[in-house]
Amino acid sequence: CSSDLKWFTHLVRMKPSQLQKQKIWSKRKLKRQMDKEHEINYMTAATFETYNNENLNF
């Protein structure tokens, strides 16, 4: 889409140091996103585990 192209030309116009910063920033953002998802998955798993244990204790 056009916004991707705009973004790409924006990156190309950047100075190398800026580009490096941008790369590091997006990597960090990606890691944060993954951490968040991992946290959610972990909490969901924990919830299910508790739920299952409670059901077994009838």
Backbone as a printed PyTorch tensor [residue, N CA C, xyz], in Angstrom:
tensor([[[  0.8290,  -1.1970,   0.0000],
         [  0.0000,   0.0000,   0.0000],
         [  0.8710,   1.2580,   0.0000]],

        [[  0.2620,   2.3850,  -0.2500],
         [  1.0220,   3.6240,  -0.4590],
         [  1.7470,   4.0820,   0.8020]],

        [[  1.1420,   3.8350,   1.9600],
         [  1.7780,   4.2700,   3.2060],
         [  3.0970,   3.5180,   3.4260]],

        [[  3.1430,   2.2510,   3.0180],
         [  4.3840,   1.4820,   3.1070],
         [  5.4650,   2.1030,   2.2510]],

        [[  5.0670,   2.5170,   1.0590],
         [  6.0080,   3.1260,   0.1280],
         [  6.5320,   4.4380,   0.6950]],

        [[  5.6330,   5.2160,   1.2740],
         [  6.0120,   6.4830,   1.8890],
         [  7.0160,   6.2280,   3.0110]],

        [[  6.7250,   5.2440,   3.8190],
         [  7.5820,   4.8580,   4.9380],
         [  8.9510,   4.4440,   4.4350]],

        [[  8.9570,   3.6750,   3.3420],
         [ 10.2030,   3.1860,   2.7680],
         [ 11.0590,   4.3360,   2.2590]],

        [[ 10.4570,   5.2610,   1.5380],
         [ 11.2130,   6.4080,   1.0260],
         [ 11.7030,   7.2470,   2.1950]],

        [[ 10.9260,   7.3120,   3.2440],
         [ 11.3150,   8.0340,   4.4550],
         [ 12.5760,   7.3940,   5.0480]],

        [[ 12.6070,   6.0640,   5.0850],
         [ 13.7820,   5.3560,   5.6030],
         [ 14.9970,   5.5920,   4.7180]],

        [[ 14.7560,   5.5730,   3.3990],
         [ 15.8610,   5.7400,   2.4580],
         [ 16.4860,   7.1190,   2.6020]],

        [[ 15.6360,   8.1270,   2.8580],
         [ 16.1380,   9.4950,   2.9970],
         [ 16.9040,   9.6980,   4.3000]],

        [[ 16.7090,   8.8370,   5.2590],
         [ 17.3530,   8.9900,   6.5590],
         [ 18.8610,   8.8250,   6.4780]],

        [[ 19.5260,   9.4190,   7.4400],
         [ 20.9670,   9.2000,   7.5700],
         [ 21.1840,   7.8060,   8.1570]],

        [[ 22.3170,   7.1790,   7.8580],
         [ 22.5780,   5.8140,   8.3420],
         [ 22.4180,   5.6610,   9.8550]],

        [[ 22.8870,   6.6430,  10.6130],
         [ 22.7800,   6.5350,  12.0730],
         [ 21.3190,   6.5270,  12.4990]],

        [[ 20.5290,   7.3530,  11.8140],
         [ 19.0900,   7.3950,  12.1110],
         [ 18.4450,   6.0650,  11.7710]],

        [[ 18.8750,   5.5160,  10.6500],
         [ 18.3310,   4.2410,  10.2030],
         [ 18.6390,   3.1610,  11.2290]],

        [[ 19.8550,   3.1890,  11.7510],
         [ 20.2630,   2.2200,  12.7650],
         [ 19.3790,   2.3540,  13.9990]],

        [[ 19.1730,   3.5970,  14.4130],
         [ 18.3150,   3.8620,  15.5730],
         [ 16.9180,   3.3150,  15.3250]],

        [[ 16.4320,   3.5710,  14.1150],
         [ 15.0840,   3.1340,  13.7570],
         [ 14.9810,   1.6190,  13.8480]],

        [[ 16.0230,   0.9330,  13.3400],
         [ 16.0400,  -0.5310,  13.3740],
         [ 16.0090,  -1.0300,  14.8090]],

        [[ 16.8700,  -0.4550,  15.6330],
         [ 16.9390,  -0.8560,  17.0440],
         [ 15.5940,  -0.6120,  17.7070]],

        [[ 14.9950,   0.5500,  17.3950],
         [ 13.7210,   0.9040,  18.0050],
         [ 12.6410,  -0.1070,  17.6330]],

        [[ 12.5730,  -0.4620,  16.3440],
         [ 11.5240,  -1.3940,  15.9360],
         [ 11.7730,  -2.7840,  16.5070]],

        [[ 13.0590,  -3.1480,  16.6640],
         [ 13.3850,  -4.4310,  17.3000],
         [ 12.8800,  -4.4400,  18.7310]],

        [[ 13.1340,  -3.3280,  19.4320],
         [ 12.6830,  -3.2120,  20.8190],
         [ 11.1730,  -3.2920,  20.8930]],

        [[ 10.5270,  -2.6000,  19.9590],
         [  9.0710,  -2.5850,  19.9290],
         [  8.5500,  -3.9990,  19.7150]],

        [[  9.2010,  -4.7080,  18.8060],
         [  8.8050,  -6.0780,  18.5040],
         [  8.9820,  -6.9500,  19.7380]],

        [[ 10.1050,  -6.7840,  20.4240],
         [ 10.3780,  -7.5810,  21.6180],
         [  9.3240,  -7.2950,  22.6860]],

        [[  8.9920,  -6.0200,  22.8510],
         [  7.9920,  -5.6500,  23.8440],
         [  6.6520,  -6.2940,  23.5030]],

        [[  6.3280,  -6.2740,  22.2130],
         [  5.0790,  -6.8790,  21.7620],
         [  5.0740,  -8.3730,  22.0710]],

        [[  6.2050,  -9.0380,  21.8020],
         [  6.3120, -10.4700,  22.0570],
         [  6.2190, -10.7670,  23.5440]],

        [[  6.8640,  -9.9280,  24.3460],
         [  6.8040, -10.1010,  25.7980],
         [  5.3690,  -9.9920,  26.2820]],

        [[  4.6620,  -9.0030,  25.7320],
         [  3.2820,  -8.7850,  26.1290],
         [  2.4440, -10.0150,  25.7920]],

        [[  2.6290, -10.5280,  24.5770],
         [  1.8800, -11.6950,  24.1500],
         [  2.2300, -12.8980,  25.0100]],

        [[  3.5060, -13.0250,  25.3320],
         [  3.9540, -14.1390,  26.1640],
         [  3.2960, -14.0570,  27.5390]],

        [[  3.2480, -12.8440,  28.0700],
         [  2.6350, -12.6190,  29.3800],
         [  1.1750, -13.0400,  29.3510]],

        [[  0.4750, -12.6210,  28.3040],
         [ -0.9510, -12.9560,  28.1730],
         [ -1.1190, -14.4700,  28.0890]],

        [[ -0.2920, -15.1120,  27.2630],
         [ -0.3710, -16.5590,  27.1180],
         [ -0.1140, -17.2450,  28.4500]],

        [[  0.8780, -16.7520,  29.1790],
         [  1.2340, -17.3350,  30.4680],
         [  0.0780, -17.2110,  31.4480]],

        [[ -0.5210, -16.0120,  31.4730],
         [ -1.6470, -15.7890,  32.3820],
         [ -2.8330, -16.6770,  32.0190]],

        [[ -3.0840, -16.8120,  30.7240],
         [ -4.1800, -17.6620,  30.2680],
         [ -3.9400, -19.1000,  30.7000]],

        [[ -2.7140, -19.5690,  30.4920],
         [ -2.3620, -20.9370,  30.8620],
         [ -2.5360, -21.1380,  32.3610]],

        [[ -2.0760, -20.1630,  33.1410],
         [ -2.1930, -20.2480,  34.5950],
         [ -3.6590, -20.2990,  35.0100]],

        [[ -4.4680, -19.4780,  34.3520],
         [ -5.8950, -19.4440,  34.6620],
         [ -6.5340, -20.7960,  34.3790]],

        [[ -6.2040, -21.3560,  33.2350],
         [ -6.7680, -22.6480,  32.8590],
         [ -6.3300, -23.7260,  33.8450]],

        [[ -5.0820, -23.6490,  34.2580],
         [ -4.5540, -24.6350,  35.1920],
         [ -5.3290, -24.5810,  36.5040]],

        [[ -5.5180, -23.3700,  37.0050],
         [ -6.2660, -23.1870,  38.2420],
         [ -7.6790, -23.7250,  38.0800]],

        [[ -8.2720, -23.3750,  36.9550],
         [ -9.6500, -23.7980,  36.6720],
         [ -9.7520, -25.3160,  36.6590]],

        [[ -8.8060, -25.9680,  35.9840],
         [ -8.8030, -27.4240,  35.9110],
         [ -8.6160, -28.0500,  37.2860]],

        [[ -7.7030, -27.4930,  38.0650],
         [ -7.4500, -28.0260,  39.4000],
         [ -8.6860, -27.9090,  40.2790]],

        [[ -9.3590, -26.7760,  40.1710],
         [-10.5610, -26.5680,  40.9740],
         [-11.6500, -27.5570,  40.5710]],

        [[-11.7140, -27.8400,  39.2860],
         [-12.7180, -28.7880,  38.8060],
         [-12.4200, -30.2020,  39.2910]],

        [[-11.1340, -30.5220,  39.4480],
         [-10.7540, -31.8600,  39.8760],
         [-11.0360, -32.0660,  41.3600]],

        [[-11.1140, -30.9640,  42.1020],
         [-11.2780, -31.0800,  43.5510],
         [-12.7250, -31.1890,  43.9950]],

        [[-13.6080, -31.5590,  43.1190],
         [-15.0180, -31.6850,  43.4890],
         [-15.2170, -32.8200,  44.4820]]])
